[in-house]
Amino acid sequence: MVSLSFTRKLTVTLSAVLLFVVPLALHAQTSDLLAEQRVADIRSVAQIVVSPDGSHIAYTVSVPREPFVDPDGSAWSHLYLLDVETGESRLFVGGPSNVSGLAFSPDGRCLLYLSLREGDSHRVLYAISLGGGESTRLLEHSTSIASYSLSPTGDRIAFLATDAEPEMRKTLREGGFKAIAYEEDERFSRVWIADRLDGGQSFNDARQLKLEGNASSLSWSPVGNLISVALAPTPLIDDTYMHRRLHIVDVASGLVVARIDNPGKLGATSWSPDGTYLAFISGETLNDPKEGRLMVANATTGEYRDVVPGFEGHFTLARWTDDHTIRYLADVGVETEIGEVRHDGSNRSVVHSSGEAVFTSFSVSRDGNVMAASGESPRHPTELFVQVGGDGPLQRATDSNPWLADIRMAPQEVVRWTARDGLSLEGILIRPLDERSGQAYPLIVHVHGGPEAHNRNGWLTSYSRPGQTAAGRGIAVLYPNYRASTGRGVEFSMLDHADMGGREFDDIVDGVDHLIAIGIADSARVGVTGGSYGGYATAWLSTYYSDRFSAGVMAVGISNQISKVGTSDIPDEMFLVHNRLRPWDDWELFLERSPVYWADRSTTPLLILHGTEDKRVNPGQSMEMYRHLKLRGHAPVRLIFYPGEGHGNRKAAARLDYNLRAMRWLQHYLVGPGGDMPDRDLNYDQDSDAPAA
C-alpha cells in the first residue's frame, strides 16, 4: 500500500523537483507572448507506467532538439522515475537518447525500456534497477526490437522484430542496384520468444513463432503460456488499418488456439488478470472510421461483445482492475472521462471527468490504489497526473515547461453552433489576447485531419497549430469539430460517408459565420490552415469558398481526389471508411470534390507545405494545387518542400521553419499589408514581427 502522504507532499516538493528535472527553455527571451521559437522549446510527457506495487511511476519526456546547436532530428525522449511516496522525480536516462517501451519487471525491482544507445546498431531492450546505476543490455536481436511483452514470471519475453534484409539484396544495394518493387519489398514483422538464461539478466537466442501475416500489438496473458497477437495479411498500411485481427497463440507450440474477428479497425488490448477475457478497442463495423468501441472477448472461444453499445463517444484505452472490472479512458465531445464498467456492461460509472485537464493515457497499479495519467489543459502541454488511494482528484505531478508560467495566455473556451442542416456542432475557440469588447478580430480556422480525429479542450499550440501564438498577436483561433469528427459516437463519425468535401466543410464555414454573427470575427480577415485532411479542407476553402477566406496554409493536403486514390498508401481505407465509392463509380463526384477543379475561383493567397517522403498524401497533390493556381494567376501561391520529411514534420529545423513560415503568411494577409508574398527567406533566431491587429 502506498502512503497517502504523496498528496500532501506533492505541493511542497514539486517546484524544487521540476527545476532539477526540466531546465529552463533554451531561448532566453523577455517577451511574455508565446513566439514560434518558444513553441519549438516545448517539452511534454509521453509514455507513463505505474509499477506493480504502485510505489513508482516511470515516464518519458519529449525534449525537442535545438536548431543550430543539436544535430537536426526528431525530439529526444528522456526517462524519469517518480517516487510516489515522496513525490520526487529523478532522471534515469537523459542526453541524446530515445527511450520507449517502458515496463516494470513482474517483481517491480527493474525498469525495462527500448533504446538505441551508443554502440548499438539497432534498438535494444535494456533494464535498469530502480536503485539506479548503469543500464544493462537485456536482449538484442539481428534487427530492432519494435515492442515486447514479459511472461508473468519474467523468465520469458515475446517480442516483435522485422525480418532482416536478405544478404544478397544488401550486397546488390551496396553495389548500387537499388531498384524497388513497389509494395513487394516490404519486410514482415514477426513474433519471437526468448528465454532467460539460468535466472540471470540475459536471454538466449530467440525462436520465431511461425505465424501467417504481419504481427503487431502482442501481449502475454497474466497466466499460462498464451499471448495475444494482432496479425494483418501484409505489412502494407492499408492492411494494418483495415485488416488486423486478434489471435490467441500458444507459446510452446506456436499454434493459434483462438481467433477474435474484431469487426473493424483495432486499437489497444488488455488481458483480464485471470486470463479469461481480452478487452480491446475496435471499430463497430468495417466501415467505422475509428476504433472506439469497447469490446470484451472470451480468450478460449474468441466470441466477443460490445460492452457499452451506442456509446456517444470514443473509447481509447482499457485496463482491468480485477477479473471482472475494466477501467477505461474515453473521448466524450471535447472532454475526456475515465470510468469503470463490468465486463458484462453493468455498473458503469465515471471515475474522473475532465476538470483541470483532459487525459490521453493512464496506468494503474496492480491493486488499483495508484493511478497515473497523462493530461493536458489550455494552459499547459501533456504532463503527468497522479491519484493515490483509489479515489479523489488526479493531481498534477510534473511541470515540464516552468517558463510557461511567465507567458500570458489568451482565454480558451468551448463554442457551439448549428449547421445549415440543423446539426449541432462544437469546437474550441481561443480568443485574442487582451480582447476588447465590441471589436471584431482576424480569425484563423485550424482544421484537424483524419477526419476521424477531433480537438479536445486541452493544449492547442504546436509547430502546426497557431493557438496561443496567434492569439498573442490579436488573432482569434477556431478549432472546429466538424461532422465526421470523433468523440461523439459512431453515427456522427460516419456523417461524411460518400460526401467528401461536402457538408463536413460547410460545417466549418457555418462555424465562421457564427463567430462573425456574435461579433468576434472580422469577415474580411479570415484565414484557414490544417494538415492532411485539414490540408484538404484548406485547399477546398481556399478555392470553392475562396470569397470567404483571405489566406490559407495547406499542409500535406489533398487537391485531386482522383489522383489521390492512385498515389496513396491507403486506398482501401479511403474507400471503406470515407468515400464508400471508387473513382470509377462516380468520376464526376471525385472530380467535383477536388480543389483543383475550383482553382479558377481562387483569390486566396495560399502557402503549400509538404514533405518529400510522404506516402499517405503524395507530394504530387501539392504540386497539382500549386500548378493549377499558378496557371490561373489570380492570387499569390508558394510551395515549400521539406526534404526527408513525411506526412508531417518530425525534425526540429523543419518544424521551426513550418511554424515561422505559416504564421508569417497568415499574419501578412490577415493583419499586415497583404499584396505580394512575404519574402521567401526566414530569420530563425529572432521573433518575427508581430504588429497588433
C-alpha positions as CSV (number, residue, x, y, z in Angstrom):
1,M,0.0,0.0,0.0
2,V,1.3,3.4,-0.9
3,S,1.1,6.2,1.6
4,L,-1.4,8.9,1.1
5,S,1.2,11.4,2.1
6,F,2.0,11.8,-1.5
7,T,-0.9,14.1,-2.0
8,R,0.2,16.3,0.9
9,K,3.9,16.4,0.0
10,L,3.4,17.0,-3.7
11,T,2.7,20.7,-3.4
12,V,5.8,21.2,-1.2
13,T,8.3,19.3,-3.4
14,L,7.0,19.9,-6.9
15,S,8.8,23.2,-7.6
16,A,12.2,22.0,-6.4
17,V,11.9,18.7,-8.2
18,L,11.0,20.1,-11.5
19,L,13.7,22.7,-11.6
20,F,16.0,19.6,-11.5
21,V,14.0,17.5,-13.9
22,V,13.5,20.1,-16.6
23,P,15.8,23.1,-17.2
24,L,14.5,26.4,-18.4
25,A,13.8,27.0,-22.0
26,L,16.8,27.3,-24.2
27,H,15.8,30.6,-25.9
28,A,16.1,33.4,-23.4
29,Q,13.5,36.0,-24.3
30,T,11.9,38.8,-22.4
31,S,8.6,38.6,-24.3
32,D,5.6,37.4,-22.3
33,L,4.0,36.1,-25.6
34,L,4.4,32.6,-27.0
35,A,6.5,33.2,-30.1
36,E,7.4,30.5,-32.6
37,Q,10.9,30.0,-31.2
38,R,9.4,29.3,-27.7
39,V,6.9,26.8,-29.2
40,A,10.0,25.0,-30.5
41,D,11.2,24.6,-26.9
42,I,8.1,22.9,-25.5
43,R,8.5,19.6,-23.7
44,S,5.8,17.2,-22.9
45,V,5.3,13.9,-21.0
46,A,4.8,10.9,-23.3
47,Q,4.6,7.3,-22.0
48,I,3.7,6.6,-18.4
49,V,3.6,3.3,-16.5
50,V,2.9,2.5,-12.8
51,S,5.0,-0.1,-11.0
52,P,3.1,-3.3,-9.9
53,D,3.0,-2.2,-6.3
54,G,2.3,1.4,-7.0
55,S,5.5,2.7,-5.4
56,H,6.9,4.3,-8.5
57,I,5.9,5.8,-11.8
58,A,8.1,5.7,-14.9
59,Y,7.6,8.3,-17.6
60,T,9.3,9.7,-20.6
61,V,9.6,13.4,-21.6
62,S,9.8,14.5,-25.2
63,V,12.7,17.0,-25.4
64,P,13.0,19.0,-28.7
65,R,16.4,19.4,-30.2
66,E,17.7,22.9,-30.6
67,P,18.4,24.1,-34.2
68,F,22.0,25.2,-34.8
69,V,23.1,23.5,-31.5
70,D,22.0,19.9,-31.7
71,P,22.2,17.6,-34.7
72,D,18.9,18.0,-36.6
73,G,16.4,15.3,-35.9
74,S,13.2,14.4,-34.0
75,A,12.9,15.1,-30.3
76,W,14.9,13.2,-27.7
77,S,13.0,11.0,-25.3
78,H,14.3,11.0,-21.7
79,L,13.4,8.6,-18.9
80,Y,12.3,9.7,-15.4
81,L,11.2,7.8,-12.3
82,L,8.8,9.3,-9.8
83,D,8.8,8.1,-6.2
84,V,5.1,8.1,-5.3
85,E,5.8,8.3,-1.5
86,T,7.9,11.4,-1.7
87,G,6.6,13.0,-4.9
88,E,10.2,13.4,-6.1
89,S,11.4,12.6,-9.7
90,R,14.8,11.8,-10.9
91,L,16.3,11.5,-14.3
92,F,17.3,7.9,-15.3
93,V,18.3,8.2,-18.9
94,G,18.9,11.6,-20.5
95,G,21.1,13.3,-23.1
96,P,20.9,12.4,-26.8
97,S,18.7,9.3,-26.2
98,N,15.4,8.0,-27.3
99,V,13.6,5.8,-24.7
100,S,10.4,3.9,-25.5
101,G,8.5,0.8,-24.5
102,L,8.5,1.2,-20.7
103,A,7.6,-1.8,-18.5
104,F,8.4,-2.9,-14.9
105,S,9.7,-6.4,-14.2
106,P,7.0,-8.5,-12.5
107,D,8.7,-8.1,-9.1
108,G,8.9,-4.3,-9.6
109,R,12.6,-4.2,-9.0
110,C,13.7,-3.2,-12.5
111,L,12.5,-0.9,-15.2
112,L,12.8,-2.1,-18.8
113,Y,12.9,0.1,-21.9
114,L,13.9,0.1,-25.5
115,S,16.6,2.4,-26.9
116,L,19.3,2.8,-29.5
117,R,22.3,3.7,-27.3
118,E,25.9,4.4,-28.2
119,G,27.4,1.3,-29.8
120,D,24.0,-0.2,-30.8
121,S,23.3,-0.7,-34.5
122,H,19.6,-1.1,-33.8
123,R,17.0,-0.8,-31.0
124,V,17.8,-3.0,-27.9
125,L,16.0,-3.9,-24.8
126,Y,17.6,-2.6,-21.6
127,A,17.0,-3.0,-17.9
128,I,17.9,-0.6,-15.0
129,S,17.5,-1.2,-11.3
130,L,15.1,1.2,-9.5
131,G,18.0,1.9,-7.2
132,G,19.8,3.5,-10.1
133,G,23.2,2.6,-11.7
134,E,24.0,1.6,-15.2
135,S,21.5,0.2,-17.7
136,T,22.1,-3.5,-18.6
137,R,21.6,-4.7,-22.1
138,L,18.9,-7.4,-21.6
139,L,18.1,-8.5,-25.1
140,E,19.2,-7.7,-28.6
141,H,18.2,-9.1,-32.0
142,S,19.5,-9.0,-35.5
143,T,17.1,-6.2,-36.2
144,S,15.4,-3.6,-34.0
145,I,13.0,-4.8,-31.3
146,A,9.8,-2.9,-32.0
147,S,7.8,-3.9,-28.9
148,Y,7.8,-6.7,-26.3
149,S,5.8,-8.3,-23.5
150,L,7.1,-10.2,-20.5
151,S,5.7,-13.5,-19.2
152,P,4.0,-13.4,-15.8
153,T,7.2,-14.7,-14.1
154,G,9.6,-12.6,-16.2
155,D,11.6,-15.6,-17.4
156,R,10.5,-15.3,-21.0
157,I,10.0,-12.4,-23.4
158,A,7.8,-12.2,-26.5
159,F,8.9,-9.5,-28.9
160,L,8.3,-8.1,-32.4
161,A,11.1,-7.6,-34.9
162,T,11.1,-7.1,-38.6
163,D,12.8,-9.6,-41.0
164,A,16.4,-8.8,-41.7
165,E,17.3,-7.7,-45.2
166,P,18.4,-10.7,-47.3
167,E,22.2,-10.7,-47.7
168,M,22.0,-10.9,-51.5
169,R,19.8,-7.9,-51.6
170,K,22.0,-6.0,-49.2
171,T,25.0,-6.8,-51.4
172,L,23.3,-5.6,-54.5
173,R,22.1,-2.4,-52.8
174,E,25.6,-1.6,-51.6
175,G,26.8,-2.2,-55.2
176,G,24.4,0.5,-56.4
177,F,21.5,-1.7,-57.5
178,K,18.7,0.0,-55.6
179,A,15.6,-0.8,-57.7
180,I,12.4,-1.2,-55.6
181,A,9.5,-3.4,-56.5
182,Y,6.7,-1.1,-55.2
183,E,4.6,-2.8,-52.4
184,E,6.6,-6.0,-52.9
185,D,9.7,-5.2,-51.0
186,E,8.1,-4.8,-47.5
187,R,9.6,-6.9,-44.8
188,F,7.3,-8.6,-42.3
189,S,7.2,-8.1,-38.5
190,R,7.5,-11.5,-36.7
191,V,6.9,-12.8,-33.2
192,W,9.9,-14.1,-31.3
193,I,10.3,-15.8,-28.0
194,A,13.4,-15.6,-25.8
195,D,14.0,-17.5,-22.5
196,R,16.1,-16.1,-19.6
197,L,19.4,-17.9,-19.1
198,D,19.9,-19.6,-15.7
199,G,18.0,-17.0,-13.8
200,G,20.4,-14.3,-14.9
201,Q,19.9,-11.0,-16.6
202,S,20.4,-12.1,-20.2
203,F,18.2,-14.1,-22.6
204,N,19.1,-16.8,-25.1
205,D,18.8,-16.7,-28.8
206,A,15.2,-16.2,-29.7
207,R,13.0,-18.6,-31.7
208,Q,10.4,-17.4,-34.2
209,L,6.7,-18.3,-34.0
210,K,5.6,-19.4,-37.5
211,L,2.5,-17.2,-37.8
212,E,0.9,-16.2,-41.0
213,G,0.9,-12.4,-41.6
214,N,2.4,-9.2,-40.2
215,A,2.5,-9.2,-36.4
216,S,1.8,-6.2,-34.1
217,S,0.4,-5.4,-30.6
218,L,1.4,-8.5,-28.7
219,S,0.6,-9.1,-25.0
220,W,1.4,-12.0,-22.7
221,S,-1.5,-13.5,-20.7
222,P,-1.2,-12.9,-17.0
223,V,-1.5,-16.7,-16.6
224,G,-0.2,-19.6,-18.6
225,N,1.6,-19.8,-22.0
226,L,-0.7,-17.7,-24.1
227,I,-0.1,-14.4,-25.9
228,S,-2.4,-12.2,-27.9
229,V,-1.1,-11.0,-31.3
230,A,-2.6,-8.8,-33.9
231,L,-2.0,-10.1,-37.4
232,A,-2.5,-8.4,-40.7
233,P,-2.2,-10.1,-44.1
234,T,0.8,-7.9,-45.1
235,P,2.9,-5.0,-43.8
236,L,1.1,-2.6,-46.1
237,I,-0.5,0.3,-44.2
238,D,-3.9,-0.4,-45.7
239,D,-3.9,-3.9,-44.2
240,T,-2.7,-2.6,-40.9
241,Y,-5.5,-0.1,-40.8
242,M,-8.3,-2.3,-42.0
243,H,-7.5,-6.0,-41.7
244,R,-5.6,-6.5,-38.4
245,R,-7.3,-9.3,-36.4
246,L,-6.6,-10.6,-32.9
247,H,-5.2,-14.1,-32.4
248,I,-4.5,-16.1,-29.2
249,V,-1.4,-18.1,-29.6
250,D,0.1,-20.9,-27.5
251,V,3.7,-20.0,-27.0
252,A,5.0,-23.6,-26.6
253,S,3.5,-24.9,-29.9
254,G,3.2,-21.7,-31.8
255,L,-0.3,-22.6,-32.8
256,V,-3.3,-20.2,-33.0
257,V,-5.8,-21.6,-30.4
258,A,-8.4,-18.9,-30.8
259,R,-9.2,-16.1,-33.3
260,I,-11.1,-12.9,-32.4
261,D,-12.6,-11.4,-35.5
262,N,-12.7,-7.8,-34.4
263,P,-15.3,-6.2,-36.7
264,G,-13.2,-3.1,-37.7
265,K,-10.1,-1.1,-37.0
266,L,-8.2,-2.4,-34.0
267,G,-6.9,-0.4,-31.0
268,A,-5.5,-1.1,-27.6
269,T,-5.9,-4.6,-25.9
270,S,-5.7,-5.8,-22.3
271,W,-5.9,-9.2,-20.6
272,S,-8.1,-9.8,-17.5
273,P,-5.9,-10.8,-14.5
274,D,-7.2,-14.4,-14.6
275,G,-6.5,-14.7,-18.4
276,T,-10.2,-15.5,-19.1
277,Y,-11.0,-12.4,-21.2
278,L,-9.4,-9.9,-23.5
279,A,-10.7,-6.3,-23.6
280,F,-10.0,-4.5,-26.9
281,I,-10.9,-1.2,-28.6
282,S,-12.4,-1.8,-32.1
283,G,-14.4,-0.2,-34.8
284,E,-18.1,-1.2,-34.7
285,T,-18.0,-2.4,-38.3
286,L,-15.6,-2.5,-41.2
287,N,-17.0,0.9,-42.3
288,D,-16.5,2.6,-38.9
289,P,-13.8,5.3,-39.4
290,K,-12.3,4.9,-36.0
291,E,-11.6,2.2,-33.4
292,G,-13.7,3.4,-30.5
293,R,-16.0,0.6,-29.2
294,L,-15.1,-1.2,-26.0
295,M,-15.2,-5.0,-26.7
296,V,-14.6,-8.0,-24.4
297,A,-13.8,-11.4,-25.9
298,N,-13.6,-14.8,-24.4
299,A,-10.0,-15.9,-24.8
300,T,-10.9,-19.5,-25.3
301,T,-13.8,-19.2,-27.8
302,G,-13.0,-15.8,-29.4
303,E,-16.6,-14.7,-29.0
304,Y,-16.9,-11.0,-28.2
305,R,-19.5,-8.4,-27.2
306,D,-19.8,-4.6,-27.4
307,V,-19.7,-3.7,-23.7
308,V,-21.3,-0.2,-24.0
309,P,-23.3,-0.3,-27.2
310,G,-24.5,3.1,-28.5
311,F,-21.9,5.0,-26.5
312,E,-21.8,8.6,-27.8
313,G,-18.1,9.0,-27.5
314,H,-15.0,7.0,-28.4
315,F,-13.1,4.7,-26.1
316,T,-9.3,5.0,-26.4
317,L,-7.9,2.7,-23.7
318,A,-9.0,-0.1,-21.4
319,R,-7.2,-1.7,-18.4
320,W,-8.6,-4.4,-15.9
321,T,-8.7,-3.6,-12.2
322,D,-9.9,-7.1,-11.3
323,D,-11.1,-10.2,-13.1
324,H,-14.5,-8.6,-13.9
325,T,-13.9,-4.8,-14.0
326,I,-12.4,-2.6,-16.7
327,R,-11.1,0.9,-16.2
328,Y,-11.4,2.9,-19.4
329,L,-10.5,6.2,-21.0
330,A,-12.9,7.8,-23.5
331,D,-13.2,10.9,-25.5
332,V,-16.6,12.5,-25.0
333,G,-17.1,15.6,-27.1
334,V,-14.2,17.9,-26.4
335,E,-13.7,16.4,-22.9
336,T,-12.5,13.0,-21.6
337,E,-13.7,10.7,-18.9
338,I,-12.0,7.8,-17.0
339,G,-14.6,5.3,-15.9
340,E,-15.2,1.7,-14.9
341,V,-17.6,-0.9,-16.2
342,R,-18.1,-4.6,-15.6
343,H,-17.1,-6.9,-18.4
344,D,-20.8,-7.7,-19.0
345,G,-21.6,-4.0,-19.4
346,S,-23.2,-3.5,-16.0
347,N,-22.3,-1.0,-13.2
348,R,-20.7,1.6,-15.5
349,S,-19.5,4.7,-13.5
350,V,-17.3,7.7,-14.1
351,V,-14.2,7.7,-12.0
352,H,-12.8,11.0,-13.2
353,S,-14.2,13.6,-15.6
354,S,-12.3,16.4,-17.3
355,G,-11.7,19.3,-14.9
356,E,-8.3,21.0,-14.9
357,A,-7.1,18.7,-17.7
358,V,-8.2,16.3,-20.5
359,F,-6.5,12.9,-20.4
360,T,-4.8,10.9,-23.2
361,S,-3.5,7.8,-21.3
362,F,-3.4,6.2,-17.9
363,S,-1.8,3.3,-16.0
364,V,-2.9,1.6,-12.7
365,S,-1.1,-0.3,-10.0
366,R,-1.9,-4.0,-9.5
367,D,-4.2,-3.2,-6.6
368,G,-5.8,-0.2,-8.2
369,N,-4.6,2.1,-5.4
370,V,-2.4,4.3,-7.6
371,M,-3.3,5.7,-11.0
372,A,-1.1,7.8,-13.2
373,A,-2.5,9.7,-16.2
374,S,-1.1,11.9,-18.9
375,G,-3.1,15.1,-19.2
376,E,-3.1,18.5,-20.9
377,S,-5.0,21.7,-20.4
378,P,-5.5,25.0,-22.2
379,R,-2.5,26.3,-20.2
380,H,0.0,23.5,-20.5
381,P,1.0,20.6,-22.8
382,T,0.9,17.0,-21.6
383,E,2.0,16.4,-18.0
384,L,1.9,13.6,-15.5
385,F,-1.0,13.4,-13.1
386,V,-1.3,11.1,-10.1
387,Q,-4.1,9.7,-7.9
388,V,-3.3,7.9,-4.7
389,G,-5.8,5.9,-2.6
390,G,-8.2,4.8,-5.4
391,D,-10.3,8.0,-5.3
392,G,-10.0,11.7,-5.2
393,P,-8.7,14.0,-7.9
394,L,-5.8,13.4,-10.2
395,Q,-3.1,15.8,-9.1
396,R,-0.5,17.3,-11.5
397,A,3.0,15.9,-10.7
398,T,5.2,17.5,-13.3
399,D,5.9,20.9,-14.8
400,S,7.9,20.2,-17.9
401,N,7.8,23.9,-19.0
402,P,8.0,26.1,-15.9
403,W,8.7,29.1,-18.1
404,L,5.2,28.9,-19.4
405,A,4.1,30.5,-16.1
406,D,5.5,33.8,-17.4
407,I,3.6,33.6,-20.7
408,R,0.3,35.5,-20.9
409,M,-2.3,33.1,-22.2
410,A,-5.4,34.1,-24.1
411,P,-8.8,32.7,-22.9
412,Q,-9.9,29.4,-24.3
413,E,-13.5,28.1,-24.4
414,V,-15.9,25.6,-26.0
415,V,-18.0,27.2,-28.7
416,R,-21.2,25.7,-30.2
417,W,-23.1,26.4,-33.4
418,T,-25.8,24.9,-35.6
419,A,-25.0,23.8,-39.1
420,R,-27.2,24.9,-42.0
421,D,-29.0,21.5,-42.0
422,G,-29.7,21.7,-38.2
423,L,-26.8,19.6,-36.9
424,S,-25.4,20.7,-33.6
425,L,-21.6,21.2,-33.7
426,E,-18.9,22.3,-31.3
427,G,-15.3,23.3,-31.3
428,I,-12.7,25.2,-29.3
429,L,-12.2,29.0,-29.6
430,I,-9.0,30.8,-28.4
431,R,-9.9,34.4,-28.1
432,P,-7.4,37.2,-28.9
433,L,-5.2,38.2,-26.0
434,D,-6.4,41.5,-24.5
435,E,-9.6,41.3,-26.4
436,R,-11.7,44.5,-26.4
437,S,-15.5,44.3,-26.1
438,G,-17.3,45.2,-29.3
439,Q,-14.2,44.8,-31.6
440,A,-14.1,42.2,-34.4
441,Y,-10.7,40.4,-34.8
442,P,-8.9,38.5,-37.5
443,L,-9.7,34.7,-37.3
444,I,-7.6,31.6,-38.2
445,V,-9.5,28.4,-38.6
446,H,-7.4,25.3,-37.9
447,V,-8.9,22.2,-39.3
448,H,-7.9,18.8,-37.8
449,G,-7.0,15.9,-40.0
450,G,-8.4,12.4,-40.3
451,P,-11.3,13.3,-40.5
452,E,-11.5,10.6,-37.8
453,A,-10.0,12.9,-35.2
454,H,-11.1,15.8,-33.0
455,N,-10.0,18.7,-30.9
456,R,-10.0,18.3,-27.1
457,N,-10.3,21.2,-24.8
458,G,-6.6,21.0,-24.0
459,W,-3.3,22.4,-25.3
460,L,-3.7,23.5,-28.9
461,T,-0.4,25.2,-29.7
462,S,2.4,23.4,-31.7
463,Y,4.5,23.8,-34.7
464,S,1.5,23.3,-37.0
465,R,-1.3,24.7,-34.7
466,P,-1.3,28.5,-34.3
467,G,-3.1,28.6,-30.9
468,Q,-1.6,30.9,-28.4
469,T,1.0,32.2,-30.8
470,A,-1.7,33.7,-33.0
471,A,-3.9,34.8,-30.0
472,G,-1.0,36.7,-28.6
473,R,-0.9,38.7,-31.8
474,G,-4.5,39.7,-31.6
475,I,-5.9,36.9,-33.8
476,A,-8.8,34.6,-32.7
477,V,-8.3,30.8,-33.5
478,L,-11.2,28.4,-34.1
479,Y,-10.7,24.6,-33.9
480,P,-13.9,23.1,-35.3
481,N,-15.1,19.5,-34.7
482,Y,-17.0,19.2,-38.0
483,R,-19.2,16.2,-38.8
484,A,-17.1,13.0,-39.1
485,S,-15.0,14.1,-36.1
486,T,-14.6,11.5,-33.3
487,G,-15.7,11.9,-29.7
488,R,-19.4,11.8,-30.5
489,G,-20.1,8.2,-31.4
490,V,-20.1,6.1,-34.5
491,E,-23.1,7.6,-36.2
492,F,-21.6,11.2,-36.0
493,S,-18.3,10.0,-37.3
494,M,-19.9,8.5,-40.4
495,L,-21.8,11.5,-41.5
496,D,-19.3,12.3,-44.2
497,H,-19.5,9.0,-46.0
498,A,-19.7,9.3,-49.8
499,D,-19.8,13.1,-49.3
500,M,-16.1,14.0,-49.0
501,G,-15.6,17.8,-49.0
502,G,-19.4,18.4,-48.8
503,R,-21.4,19.1,-45.7
504,E,-18.3,18.5,-43.5
505,F,-16.6,21.6,-44.9
506,D,-19.9,23.5,-44.9
507,D,-19.8,23.0,-41.2
508,I,-16.6,24.9,-40.9
509,V,-18.0,27.9,-42.9
510,D,-21.1,27.8,-40.6
511,G,-18.8,28.0,-37.6
512,V,-17.0,31.0,-39.0
513,D,-20.4,32.7,-39.7
514,H,-21.4,32.0,-36.1
515,L,-18.3,33.8,-34.8
516,I,-19.0,36.7,-37.2
517,A,-22.6,36.9,-36.0
518,I,-21.6,37.2,-32.3
519,G,-19.0,39.9,-33.1
520,I,-15.7,38.0,-32.6
521,A,-14.5,37.5,-36.1
522,D,-14.0,40.1,-38.9
523,S,-15.5,38.6,-42.0
524,A,-12.9,40.4,-44.2
525,R,-9.9,38.8,-42.3
526,V,-10.5,35.0,-42.1
527,G,-7.7,32.5,-42.7
528,V,-7.6,28.7,-42.7
529,T,-4.9,26.1,-42.1
530,G,-4.6,22.4,-41.5
531,G,-2.7,19.3,-42.4
532,S,-3.7,16.0,-44.2
533,Y,-7.5,16.1,-44.3
534,G,-7.2,19.5,-42.7
535,G,-5.0,20.4,-45.7
536,Y,-7.7,19.1,-48.0
537,A,-10.2,21.4,-46.1
538,T,-7.7,24.3,-46.5
539,A,-7.4,23.7,-50.2
540,W,-11.2,23.4,-50.6
541,L,-12.0,26.6,-48.5
542,S,-9.3,28.5,-50.5
543,T,-10.9,27.6,-53.8
544,Y,-14.6,26.6,-53.6
545,Y,-15.2,29.1,-50.7
546,S,-12.4,31.5,-51.7
547,D,-14.6,34.6,-51.3
548,R,-14.8,33.8,-47.6
549,F,-11.1,33.3,-46.8
550,S,-8.3,35.9,-47.1
551,A,-5.4,33.5,-46.6
552,G,-4.6,29.8,-46.4
553,V,-1.8,27.5,-45.3
554,M,-2.2,24.0,-46.7
555,A,0.0,21.2,-45.4
556,V,0.3,17.6,-46.8
557,G,-3.2,18.1,-48.2
558,I,-5.4,16.6,-50.9
559,S,-6.0,18.6,-54.0
560,N,-7.2,15.9,-56.5
561,Q,-9.5,13.1,-55.3
562,I,-8.9,11.1,-58.4
563,S,-5.1,11.1,-58.4
564,K,-5.1,10.8,-54.6
565,V,-6.6,7.3,-54.9
566,G,-3.9,6.3,-57.4
567,T,-1.0,7.6,-55.3
568,S,-1.9,7.0,-51.7
569,D,-0.9,4.0,-49.5
570,I,-4.4,3.8,-48.0
571,P,-6.8,3.5,-51.0
572,D,-8.9,0.8,-49.2
573,E,-9.1,2.7,-46.0
574,M,-10.4,5.8,-48.0
575,F,-12.9,3.6,-49.7
576,L,-14.2,1.6,-46.7
577,V,-14.5,4.3,-44.1
578,H,-14.8,7.6,-46.0
579,N,-15.6,7.7,-49.7
580,R,-17.6,4.5,-49.9
581,L,-17.1,4.8,-53.6
582,R,-14.3,4.1,-56.1
583,P,-13.4,6.8,-58.6
584,W,-14.9,4.7,-61.4
585,D,-18.2,4.5,-59.5
586,D,-18.6,8.3,-60.0
587,W,-15.8,10.0,-61.8
588,E,-17.8,13.3,-61.8
589,L,-18.2,13.3,-58.0
590,F,-14.5,12.7,-57.4
591,L,-13.6,15.5,-59.8
592,E,-16.0,18.0,-58.4
593,R,-14.9,17.3,-54.8
594,S,-11.3,18.2,-55.9
595,P,-10.0,21.7,-55.0
596,V,-8.1,21.8,-58.3
597,Y,-11.4,21.7,-60.1
598,W,-12.3,25.0,-58.5
599,A,-8.9,26.6,-58.9
600,D,-10.2,29.3,-61.2
601,R,-12.4,30.6,-58.3
602,S,-9.4,31.2,-56.0
603,T,-8.3,34.7,-55.0
604,T,-7.0,33.4,-51.7
605,P,-3.2,33.6,-51.2
606,L,-2.1,30.1,-50.4
607,L,1.1,28.7,-48.9
608,I,1.5,25.0,-49.5
609,L,3.8,22.8,-47.3
610,H,4.8,19.2,-47.9
611,G,7.3,16.5,-47.0
612,T,9.1,14.9,-50.0
613,E,8.8,11.4,-48.5
614,D,5.0,11.5,-47.8
615,K,3.4,8.1,-48.6
616,R,0.0,9.0,-47.2
617,V,-0.7,12.0,-49.4
618,N,1.7,12.0,-52.3
619,P,3.7,15.3,-52.7
620,G,2.2,15.4,-56.2
621,Q,-1.1,16.6,-54.6
622,S,0.6,19.8,-53.5
623,M,2.3,20.1,-56.9
624,E,-1.1,19.9,-58.6
625,M,-2.6,22.5,-56.3
626,Y,0.4,24.8,-56.9
627,R,0.4,24.5,-60.6
628,H,-3.3,24.9,-61.2
629,L,-3.3,28.1,-59.0
630,K,-0.1,29.4,-60.6
631,L,-1.6,28.9,-64.1
632,R,-4.7,30.8,-63.1
633,G,-2.7,33.6,-61.6
634,H,-5.5,35.1,-59.5
635,A,-3.6,35.1,-56.2
636,P,-0.1,34.6,-54.7
637,V,0.9,30.9,-54.2
638,R,4.1,29.4,-52.8
639,L,5.1,25.7,-52.5
640,I,7.6,24.6,-49.9
641,F,9.0,21.1,-49.9
642,Y,10.7,19.6,-46.8
643,P,13.3,17.0,-47.9
644,G,13.2,13.8,-46.0
645,E,10.0,14.6,-44.1
646,G,6.9,12.5,-44.5
647,H,3.2,13.1,-43.6
648,G,4.1,15.9,-41.2
649,N,7.4,17.2,-40.0
650,R,9.4,15.3,-37.4
651,K,12.8,17.2,-37.3
652,A,13.4,20.3,-35.3
653,A,14.6,22.5,-38.1
654,A,11.7,21.6,-40.4
655,R,9.2,22.2,-37.6
656,L,10.6,25.6,-36.8
657,D,10.6,26.6,-40.4
658,Y,7.0,25.4,-40.8
659,N,5.8,27.4,-37.8
660,L,7.6,30.6,-38.7
661,R,6.6,30.4,-42.3
662,A,2.9,29.6,-41.7
663,M,2.5,32.3,-39.0
664,R,4.2,34.9,-41.1
665,W,2.0,34.1,-44.1
666,L,-1.2,34.3,-42.2
667,Q,-0.2,37.4,-40.3
668,H,0.9,39.1,-43.6
669,Y,-2.5,38.6,-45.1
670,L,-4.8,38.9,-42.1
671,V,-3.1,41.7,-40.1
672,G,-0.3,43.1,-42.2
673,P,-0.1,44.8,-45.6
674,G,-1.1,41.8,-47.8
675,G,-0.5,42.1,-51.5
676,D,2.8,40.5,-52.7
677,M,4.0,37.4,-50.9
678,P,6.3,37.9,-47.9
679,D,10.0,37.2,-48.6
680,R,11.0,33.6,-49.2
681,D,13.8,33.6,-46.6
682,L,13.3,33.5,-42.8
683,N,15.2,34.6,-39.7
684,Y,15.2,31.6,-37.5
685,D,16.9,33.3,-34.5
686,Q,14.5,36.1,-33.6
687,D,10.8,36.7,-33.2
688,S,9.0,37.5,-36.3
689,D,7.4,41.0,-36.4
690,A,4.1,41.0,-34.5
691,P,2.0,44.0,-35.3
692,A,-1.3,44.4,-33.4
693,A,-4.5,43.6,-35.2
